[in-house]
Amino acid sequence: MQATDNAQTIAPTPRRRMRATRYELFARNGHLVLRCHSPDAIGGFYNLDIHREPNAIVLRNMRKRGEALANRYRVEFIDTTGDIVMPDIPEPERRKQEETTTDGTSLSAIRHRARRRGLVFSKSRKDGGLYRLAMADGSILLGANFDATLDEVQAFLAAAEEAEKPSAA
């Protein structure tokens, strides 16, 4: 006996876009959900996007996306998040303002002047506004116990520069 194959070939199901009847943006259990309602979908809807940690920017972007889709397919857009207050994203920490002397000379400029002269300029770790100026060999010129201010270090460096200038005599 000869075996016959009576199996029929199954035609592939044509893929088509589901018809949207409306788009909806809502909050549920702390999540933001963008949902599309469609009679072609199982259960009558499907979720387009879910954000588990929403903030003001995510809310704005999801709202814009939902409105754009509703306009594109000419259907209704329902937004029930109007009265929800989203936490703002904290701004990044700003850099601290660099310390300056009373005449406006910056800390980095004073450090540069000291290095150019072969000196070591150090800042106290305990007291924020106190400094020491030393020679490269370790002998201390100013602020032995980190008790010199930035203005005193600048005055010392200015006096050292004046002493090095050749006199006009």
TIMI-63457 format. One line per field, with one value per atom (N, C-alpha, C): residue number from 0; chain; atom name; x, y, z. Coordinates in steps of 0.001 Angstrom, whole numbers, plus 500000, padded with zeros to 6 digits. Layout:
N
resi <- NUM, ...
chain <- A, ...
name <- CA, ...
px <- X, ...
py <- Y, ...
pz <- Z, ...
# end
This chain:
169
resi <- 0, 0, 0, 1, 1, 1, 2, 2, 2, 3, 3, 3, 4, 4, 4, 5, 5, 5, 6, 6, 6, 7, 7, 7, 8, 8, 8, 9, 9, 9, 10, 10, 10, 11, 11, 11, 12, 12, 12, 13, 13, 13, 14, 14, 14, 15, 15, 15, 16, 16, 16, 17, 17, 17, 18, 18, 18, 19, 19, 19, 20, 20, 20, 21, 21, 21, 22, 22, 22, 23, 23, 23, 24, 24, 24, 25, 25, 25, 26, 26, 26, 27, 27, 27, 28, 28, 28, 29, 29, 29, 30, 30, 30, 31, 31, 31, 32, 32, 32, 33, 33, 33, 34, 34, 34, 35, 35, 35, 36, 36, 36, 37, 37, 37, 38, 38, 38, 39, 39, 39, 40, 40, 40, 41, 41, 41, 42, 42, 42, 43, 43, 43, 44, 44, 44, 45, 45, 45, 46, 46, 46, 47, 47, 47, 48, 48, 48, 49, 49, 49, 50, 50, 50, 51, 51, 51, 52, 52, 52, 53, 53, 53, 54, 54, 54, 55, 55, 55, 56, 56, 56, 57, 57, 57, 58, 58, 58, 59, 59, 59, 60, 60, 60, 61, 61, 61, 62, 62, 62, 63, 63, 63, 64, 64, 64, 65, 65, 65, 66, 66, 66, 67, 67, 67, 68, 68, 68, 69, 69, 69, 70, 70, 70, 71, 71, 71, 72, 72, 72, 73, 73, 73, 74, 74, 74, 75, 75, 75, 76, 76, 76, 77, 77, 77, 78, 78, 78, 79, 79, 79, 80, 80, 80, 81, 81, 81, 82, 82, 82, 83, 83, 83, 84, 84, 84, 85, 85, 85, 86, 86, 86, 87, 87, 87, 88, 88, 88, 89, 89, 89, 90, 90, 90, 91, 91, 91, 92, 92, 92, 93, 93, 93, 94, 94, 94, 95, 95, 95, 96, 96, 96, 97, 97, 97, 98, 98, 98, 99, 99, 99, 100, 100, 100, 101, 101, 101, 102, 102, 102, 103, 103, 103, 104, 104, 104, 105, 105, 105, 106, 106, 106, 107, 107, 107, 108, 108, 108, 109, 109, 109, 110, 110, 110, 111, 111, 111, 112, 112, 112, 113, 113, 113, 114, 114, 114, 115, 115, 115, 116, 116, 116, 117, 117, 117, 118, 118, 118, 119, 119, 119, 120, 120, 120, 121, 121, 121, 122, 122, 122, 123, 123, 123, 124, 124, 124, 125, 125, 125, 126, 126, 126, 127, 127, 127, 128, 128, 128, 129, 129, 129, 130, 130, 130, 131, 131, 131, 132, 132, 132, 133, 133, 133, 134, 134, 134, 135, 135, 135, 136, 136, 136, 137, 137, 137, 138, 138, 138, 139, 139, 139, 140, 140, 140, 141, 141, 141, 142, 142, 142, 143, 143, 143, 144, 144, 144, 145, 145, 145, 146, 146, 146, 147, 147, 147, 148, 148, 148, 149, 149, 149, 150, 150, 150, 151, 151, 151, 152, 152, 152, 153, 153, 153, 154, 154, 154, 155, 155, 155, 156, 156, 156, 157, 157, 157, 158, 158, 158, 159, 159, 159, 160, 160, 160, 161, 161, 161, 162, 162, 162, 163, 163, 163, 164, 164, 164, 165, 165, 165, 166, 166, 166, 167, 167, 167, 168, 168, 168
chain <- A, A, A, A, A, A, A, A, A, A, A, A, A, A, A, A, A, A, A, A, A, A, A, A, A, A, A, A, A, A, A, A, A, A, A, A, A, A, A, A, A, A, A, A, A, A, A, A, A, A, A, A, A, A, A, A, A, A, A, A, A, A, A, A, A, A, A, A, A, A, A, A, A, A, A, A, A, A, A, A, A, A, A, A, A, A, A, A, A, A, A, A, A, A, A, A, A, A, A, A, A, A, A, A, A, A, A, A, A, A, A, A, A, A, A, A, A, A, A, A, A, A, A, A, A, A, A, A, A, A, A, A, A, A, A, A, A, A, A, A, A, A, A, A, A, A, A, A, A, A, A, A, A, A, A, A, A, A, A, A, A, A, A, A, A, A, A, A, A, A, A, A, A, A, A, A, A, A, A, A, A, A, A, A, A, A, A, A, A, A, A, A, A, A, A, A, A, A, A, A, A, A, A, A, A, A, A, A, A, A, A, A, A, A, A, A, A, A, A, A, A, A, A, A, A, A, A, A, A, A, A, A, A, A, A, A, A, A, A, A, A, A, A, A, A, A, A, A, A, A, A, A, A, A, A, A, A, A, A, A, A, A, A, A, A, A, A, A, A, A, A, A, A, A, A, A, A, A, A, A, A, A, A, A, A, A, A, A, A, A, A, A, A, A, A, A, A, A, A, A, A, A, A, A, A, A, A, A, A, A, A, A, A, A, A, A, A, A, A, A, A, A, A, A, A, A, A, A, A, A, A, A, A, A, A, A, A, A, A, A, A, A, A, A, A, A, A, A, A, A, A, A, A, A, A, A, A, A, A, A, A, A, A, A, A, A, A, A, A, A, A, A, A, A, A, A, A, A, A, A, A, A, A, A, A, A, A, A, A, A, A, A, A, A, A, A, A, A, A, A, A, A, A, A, A, A, A, A, A, A, A, A, A, A, A, A, A, A, A, A, A, A, A, A, A, A, A, A, A, A, A, A, A, A, A, A, A, A, A, A, A, A, A, A, A, A, A, A, A, A, A, A, A, A, A, A, A, A, A, A, A, A, A, A, A, A, A, A, A, A, A, A, A, A, A, A, A, A, A, A, A, A, A, A, A, A, A, A, A, A, A, A, A, A, A, A, A, A, A, A, A, A, A, A, A, A, A
name <- N, CA, C, N, CA, C, N, CA, C, N, CA, C, N, CA, C, N, CA, C, N, CA, C, N, CA, C, N, CA, C, N, CA, C, N, CA, C, N, CA, C, N, CA, C, N, CA, C, N, CA, C, N, CA, C, N, CA, C, N, CA, C, N, CA, C, N, CA, C, N, CA, C, N, CA, C, N, CA, C, N, CA, C, N, CA, C, N, CA, C, N, CA, C, N, CA, C, N, CA, C, N, CA, C, N, CA, C, N, CA, C, N, CA, C, N, CA, C, N, CA, C, N, CA, C, N, CA, C, N, CA, C, N, CA, C, N, CA, C, N, CA, C, N, CA, C, N, CA, C, N, CA, C, N, CA, C, N, CA, C, N, CA, C, N, CA, C, N, CA, C, N, CA, C, N, CA, C, N, CA, C, N, CA, C, N, CA, C, N, CA, C, N, CA, C, N, CA, C, N, CA, C, N, CA, C, N, CA, C, N, CA, C, N, CA, C, N, CA, C, N, CA, C, N, CA, C, N, CA, C, N, CA, C, N, CA, C, N, CA, C, N, CA, C, N, CA, C, N, CA, C, N, CA, C, N, CA, C, N, CA, C, N, CA, C, N, CA, C, N, CA, C, N, CA, C, N, CA, C, N, CA, C, N, CA, C, N, CA, C, N, CA, C, N, CA, C, N, CA, C, N, CA, C, N, CA, C, N, CA, C, N, CA, C, N, CA, C, N, CA, C, N, CA, C, N, CA, C, N, CA, C, N, CA, C, N, CA, C, N, CA, C, N, CA, C, N, CA, C, N, CA, C, N, CA, C, N, CA, C, N, CA, C, N, CA, C, N, CA, C, N, CA, C, N, CA, C, N, CA, C, N, CA, C, N, CA, C, N, CA, C, N, CA, C, N, CA, C, N, CA, C, N, CA, C, N, CA, C, N, CA, C, N, CA, C, N, CA, C, N, CA, C, N, CA, C, N, CA, C, N, CA, C, N, CA, C, N, CA, C, N, CA, C, N, CA, C, N, CA, C, N, CA, C, N, CA, C, N, CA, C, N, CA, C, N, CA, C, N, CA, C, N, CA, C, N, CA, C, N, CA, C, N, CA, C, N, CA, C, N, CA, C, N, CA, C, N, CA, C, N, CA, C, N, CA, C, N, CA, C, N, CA, C, N, CA, C, N, CA, C, N, CA, C, N, CA, C, N, CA, C, N, CA, C, N, CA, C, N, CA, C, N, CA, C, N, CA, C, N, CA, C, N, CA, C, N, CA, C, N, CA, C, N, CA, C, N, CA, C, N, CA, C, N, CA, C, N, CA, C, N, CA, C, N, CA, C, N, CA, C
px <- 500821, 500000, 500862, 500296, 501015, 500342, 501141, 500605, 500354, 499224, 498912, 498895, 499325, 499374, 498205, 497211, 496019, 496112, 497299, 497452, 497330, 496623, 496460, 497469, 497930, 498846, 498046, 498618, 497941, 498471, 497581, 497976, 498401, 499483, 499920, 498869, 498710, 497746, 498294, 497519, 498036, 498190, 499327, 499583, 499058, 498268, 497769, 497776, 497827, 497843, 496468, 496506, 495247, 494618, 493336, 492624, 492494, 492936, 492812, 491498, 490810, 489582, 489820, 490806, 491204, 492517, 493217, 494442, 494185, 494793, 494530, 495844, 496056, 497214, 496689, 497161, 496696, 497793, 497584, 498523, 497859, 498648, 498130, 499263, 499057, 500035, 501410, 501436, 502697, 503363, 502708, 503259, 502443, 503084, 502375, 502137, 500917, 500576, 499977, 500498, 499910, 499271, 497941, 497182, 496441, 496366, 495595, 494395, 493213, 491997, 491718, 491491, 491272, 490376, 489367, 488531, 489285, 490410, 491196, 492097, 492314, 493227, 492518, 493287, 492725, 492388, 491172, 490734, 490315, 490485, 490025, 491033, 492248, 493262, 494647, 495665, 497053, 497828, 498835, 499642, 500798, 500942, 502041, 503305, 503144, 504302, 503925, 504858, 504681, 505981, 505897, 507074, 506879, 507834, 507726, 508191, 509073, 509549, 509295, 508042, 507733, 508206, 508481, 508791, 508127, 508352, 507675, 508050, 509296, 509737, 509101, 509068, 508441, 506959, 506286, 504864, 504639, 505458, 505319, 505544, 506573, 506876, 505796, 505266, 504194, 502924, 502657, 501487, 501619, 502816, 503050, 502912, 503430, 503343, 501896, 501119, 499717, 498916, 499170, 498462, 498840, 500115, 500559, 499925, 499864, 499236, 497743, 497078, 495642, 495382, 496217, 496050, 496332, 497337, 497720, 496593, 495964, 494903, 493506, 493443, 492183, 491213, 491736, 490907, 491032, 490280, 490230, 491458, 491947, 493019, 492479, 492541, 492053, 493257, 493418, 494515, 493922, 494079, 493541, 494628, 495792, 496897, 496980, 496003, 496063, 496272, 495683, 495795, 496914, 497672, 498767, 499994, 500616, 501835, 503018, 503861, 505037, 506215, 507054, 508234, 509190, 509750, 510700, 512026, 512746, 514075, 515020, 515807, 516721, 517789, 518101, 519139, 520500, 521417, 522754, 523419, 524276, 524947, 525878, 525806, 526670, 528059, 529045, 530410, 530551, 531376, 531606, 532362, 532055, 532763, 534181, 535150, 536544, 536823, 537642, 537986, 538781, 538558, 539290, 539739, 540714, 541183, 540271, 540553, 539702, 539771, 540892, 540974, 540543, 540088, 539539, 540500, 541700, 542641, 542200, 542161, 541648, 542710, 542226, 543100, 544046, 543526, 544383, 545461, 545174, 546191, 547301, 546947, 547959, 548790, 548131, 548849, 549826, 549416, 550276, 551494, 551277, 552396, 553396, 552899, 553785, 554590, 553962, 554665, 555726, 555412, 556382, 557651, 557521, 558679, 559339, 558796, 559367, 558904, 557782, 557245, 556099, 555823, 554720, 553622, 552444, 551290, 550314, 549997, 549139, 547946, 546835, 545614, 545353, 544892, 544588, 543382, 543457, 542321, 541268, 541699, 540766, 540063, 540832, 540262, 540264, 539080, 538952, 539687, 539797, 540361, 541781, 542531, 543888, 544903, 546082, 547061, 548471, 549401, 550807, 551607, 552722, 553612, 554986, 555559, 556840, 557753, 559036, 560030, 559952, 560541, 560533, 561275, 562272, 563020, 562291, 561123, 560315, 560364, 561263, 561301, 560086, 559450, 558197, 558470, 557835, 557986, 556852, 555650, 554477, 553437, 552852, 551770, 552247, 553138, 553709, 552643, 551626, 550544, 549273, 549446, 548315, 547486, 548158, 547437, 547518, 547944, 548005, 546729, 546217, 545034, 545468, 544509, 544795, 545351, 544849, 545357, 546814, 547166, 548556, 549500, 549073, 549907, 550095, 549026, 549134, 550080, 549983, 550866, 552325, 552570, 553926, 554488, 553691, 554158, 554384, 553519, 553696, 554974, 555275, 556506, 557732, 557651, 558770, 559008, 557933, 558073, 558689, 558274, 558829, 560315, 560700, 562109, 562978, 562442, 563217, 563361, 562487, 562551, 563840, 564528, 565735, 565346, 566115, 565812, 566239, 565549, 565801, 566958, 567650, 568720, 570007
py <- 498828, 500000, 501231, 502177, 503433, 504487, 505184, 506200, 507477, 508080, 509347, 510459, 511594, 512768, 513663, 513699, 514517, 515881, 516241, 517511, 518682, 519672, 520858, 521912, 522669, 523750, 524892, 525482, 526597, 527886, 528694, 529990, 530909, 531669, 532589, 533657, 533975, 535006, 536359, 537118, 538435, 539333, 540018, 540915, 542295, 542815, 544170, 544913, 546207, 547046, 546988, 546937, 546939, 548324, 548355, 549632, 550201, 551421, 552083, 552833, 552722, 553494, 554680, 554549, 555672, 555331, 556378, 556240, 556841, 556257, 556697, 556723, 557783, 557902, 557994, 557102, 557110, 556589, 556807, 556326, 555197, 554143, 553009, 552449, 552379, 551819, 552480, 553761, 554484, 554370, 553729, 553580, 554445, 554951, 555648, 554662, 554620, 553670, 554427, 554159, 554663, 553456, 553496, 552341, 552680, 551696, 551814, 550879, 551413, 550602, 550223, 548917, 548423, 547193, 547093, 545893, 544670, 544891, 543777, 543146, 543828, 543332, 542360, 541459, 540533, 541339, 541230, 541989, 543409, 543819, 545126, 546251, 545965, 547009, 546372, 547199, 546790, 548012, 547752, 548831, 549151, 550419, 550858, 551122, 551684, 552081, 552079, 551614, 551641, 552139, 553150, 553650, 553391, 552687, 552312, 553401, 554285, 555395, 556710, 557138, 558335, 559619, 560609, 561949, 562932, 564202, 565228, 565128, 564810, 564724, 563520, 562368, 561170, 561423, 562064, 562376, 563256, 564298, 565195, 564444, 563589, 562857, 561841, 561142, 560181, 560889, 562052, 562827, 563272, 563739, 564161, 562987, 561813, 560636, 560201, 560180, 559799, 560763, 562065, 563055, 562902, 562649, 562498, 561271, 560159, 558951, 559162, 559810, 560072, 560985, 561988, 562867, 562131, 561268, 560539, 559630, 558912, 557969, 558557, 559833, 560573, 559890, 559630, 559039, 559896, 559556, 560320, 560013, 561028, 560853, 561283, 560397, 560686, 560709, 561824, 561979, 562203, 561224, 561351, 561691, 562117, 562433, 563920, 564705, 566150, 566624, 565935, 566375, 565662, 564803, 564087, 564987, 565065, 565857, 564896, 565036, 564179, 564830, 564049, 564631, 565173, 566336, 566929, 566207, 566214, 565621, 566601, 566136, 567062, 567556, 568845, 569412, 568915, 568738, 568304, 569353, 568879, 569775, 570718, 571967, 572953, 572918, 573247, 573292, 574435, 574210, 575259, 576404, 577597, 578777, 578744, 578978, 578945, 580107, 579842, 580882, 581984, 583218, 584359, 585253, 586094, 587071, 588278, 589259, 590450, 591246, 591168, 591909, 591058, 589825, 589014, 588007, 587860, 586876, 585483, 584547, 583213, 582340, 581298, 580342, 579679, 579324, 578662, 579604, 580904, 581866, 581986, 581991, 582068, 580784, 579645, 578368, 578348, 578876, 578930, 579824, 580976, 581887, 581237, 580483, 579803, 578705, 577928, 576862, 577415, 578533, 579170, 579559, 579873, 580251, 579045, 577844, 576649, 576440, 577040, 576921, 575913, 575396, 574454, 575180, 575231, 575918, 574846, 574807, 573767, 574376, 573649, 574078, 573141, 573681, 572880, 571987, 570749, 569840, 570076, 570537, 570757, 572100, 573158, 574501, 574926, 575113, 575365, 576571, 577662, 578885, 579188, 578180, 578436, 577685, 578338, 577842, 577860, 577225, 577231, 577360, 578086, 578257, 577773, 576836, 576242, 576159, 575961, 575748, 574279, 573949, 572577, 571637, 572152, 571305, 571080, 571724, 571512, 572635, 573612, 574721, 575623, 575985, 576729, 578221, 578906, 580353, 581107, 580564, 581282, 580265, 580504, 579652, 578307, 578284, 577025, 576057, 576570, 575721, 575889, 576102, 576383, 577535, 578636, 579779, 581009, 580851, 581983, 582034, 583233, 583387, 583521, 583459, 583576, 584959, 586001, 587357, 587484, 586843, 586892, 586180, 585048, 584325, 585170, 585822, 586671, 587845, 588466, 589583, 589118, 587931, 587393, 587166, 586577, 586330, 587633, 588638, 589939, 590603, 590506, 591090, 590368, 589051, 588290, 588662, 588913, 589322, 590716, 591612, 592973, 592956, 592077, 592004, 591471, 590624, 590053, 591000, 591976, 592889, 593728, 593912, 594772, 596211, 596866, 598278, 599169, 600293, 601209, 602169, 601993, 602920, 602715
pz <- 500000, 500000, 500000, 499346, 499211, 500092, 500860, 501765, 500992, 501221, 500552, 501591, 501144, 502033, 501699, 502563, 502335, 503008, 503511, 504221, 503259, 503684, 502863, 503301, 502355, 502704, 503303, 504320, 504994, 504402, 503944, 503373, 504514, 504306, 505361, 505619, 506873, 507254, 506822, 506085, 505680, 506899, 506973, 508097, 507736, 508577, 508355, 509683, 509578, 510768, 511437, 512756, 513495, 513414, 513232, 513173, 514574, 514729, 516028, 516088, 517214, 517400, 518331, 519222, 520072, 520766, 521199, 521989, 523349, 524370, 525726, 526514, 527274, 528157, 529577, 530446, 531829, 532746, 534043, 535057, 535832, 536086, 536843, 537690, 538995, 539937, 539795, 539579, 539466, 538107, 537132, 535789, 534831, 533807, 532733, 531603, 531073, 530025, 528849, 527651, 526411, 525731, 525588, 525109, 523826, 522936, 521700, 521794, 521574, 521554, 520104, 519878, 518524, 518578, 517704, 517688, 517161, 516480, 515945, 516998, 518105, 519131, 520063, 520633, 521615, 522868, 523313, 524472, 524113, 522875, 522436, 522590, 523087, 523217, 523276, 523071, 523321, 523781, 524602, 525160, 524219, 523907, 523051, 523853, 525044, 525830, 527310, 528148, 529598, 530204, 531065, 531780, 533261, 533845, 535237, 536193, 535743, 536576, 535838, 535789, 534999, 535666, 534845, 535322, 534359, 534564, 533765, 532287, 531987, 530585, 529901, 530576, 530009, 529753, 530700, 530534, 529311, 529172, 528019, 526706, 526643, 525413, 525075, 526082, 525812, 525364, 525937, 525527, 524067, 523710, 522321, 521357, 521743, 520879, 520692, 521783, 521692, 520816, 520987, 520155, 518682, 518408, 517020, 516373, 517096, 516549, 516314, 517257, 517100, 515903, 515721, 514560, 513256, 513276, 512061, 511585, 512513, 512147, 512329, 512649, 512782, 513752, 514949, 516001, 517245, 518258, 519506, 520382, 521090, 522072, 523422, 524403, 525746, 526680, 527378, 528329, 529704, 530589, 531943, 532951, 532474, 533380, 533689, 533294, 533458, 534877, 535848, 537230, 537992, 537332, 537984, 538029, 539191, 539351, 539339, 538340, 538229, 538945, 539583, 540232, 539176, 539443, 538509, 538599, 537499, 537473, 538161, 539128, 539803, 538836, 538953, 538093, 538552, 537597, 538000, 538877, 539763, 540693, 539935, 540271, 539612, 540227, 539400, 539900, 540890, 541897, 542878, 542237, 542673, 542202, 542746, 541883, 542307, 543249, 544256, 545221, 544538, 544990, 544456, 545599, 545286, 546275, 546227, 547059, 547107, 545803, 545079, 543808, 542607, 542864, 541787, 541180, 541712, 541189, 541631, 540698, 541008, 541671, 542299, 542966, 541967, 540802, 539810, 539287, 539193, 538746, 539784, 541049, 542107, 542134, 541973, 541935, 540756, 539620, 538432, 538682, 539295, 539599, 540549, 541533, 542478, 541784, 540927, 540218, 539276, 538644, 537735, 538479, 539748, 540566, 541232, 541014, 541622, 543051, 543411, 544771, 544809, 545994, 546193, 546952, 546350, 546927, 547398, 548695, 549259, 549974, 549920, 550600, 551775, 552887, 554062, 553789, 554230, 554067, 555135, 556285, 557393, 557287, 557126, 557045, 555585, 555013, 553590, 553053, 553797, 553242, 553674, 554124, 554600, 553733, 553544, 552587, 553169, 552413, 552765, 551476, 551539, 550395, 550837, 550079, 550471, 549255, 549525, 548464, 548052, 546928, 546447, 547396, 548137, 549069, 550391, 550575, 551767, 552771, 552596, 553544, 553318, 554425, 554354, 554330, 553385, 553255, 553943, 553849, 554355, 554822, 555982, 556478, 556958, 557917, 558415, 558905, 559544, 560051, 559225, 557935, 557041, 557608, 557901, 558458, 557557, 556317, 555391, 554560, 554345, 553506, 552049, 551165, 549730, 549401, 550079, 549850, 550303, 551414, 551894, 550924, 550376, 549407, 548156, 547707, 546521, 546792, 547957, 548299, 548359, 548896, 548973, 547565, 546679, 545308, 544558, 544780, 544124, 544613, 545910, 546457, 545896, 545743, 545183, 543724, 542970, 541564, 541464, 542345, 542343, 542690, 543619, 544030, 542904, 542048, 540950, 539764, 539635, 538500, 538607, 537477, 537541, 537799, 538627, 538942, 537779, 537614, 536506, 536806, 537887, 538278, 537515
# end
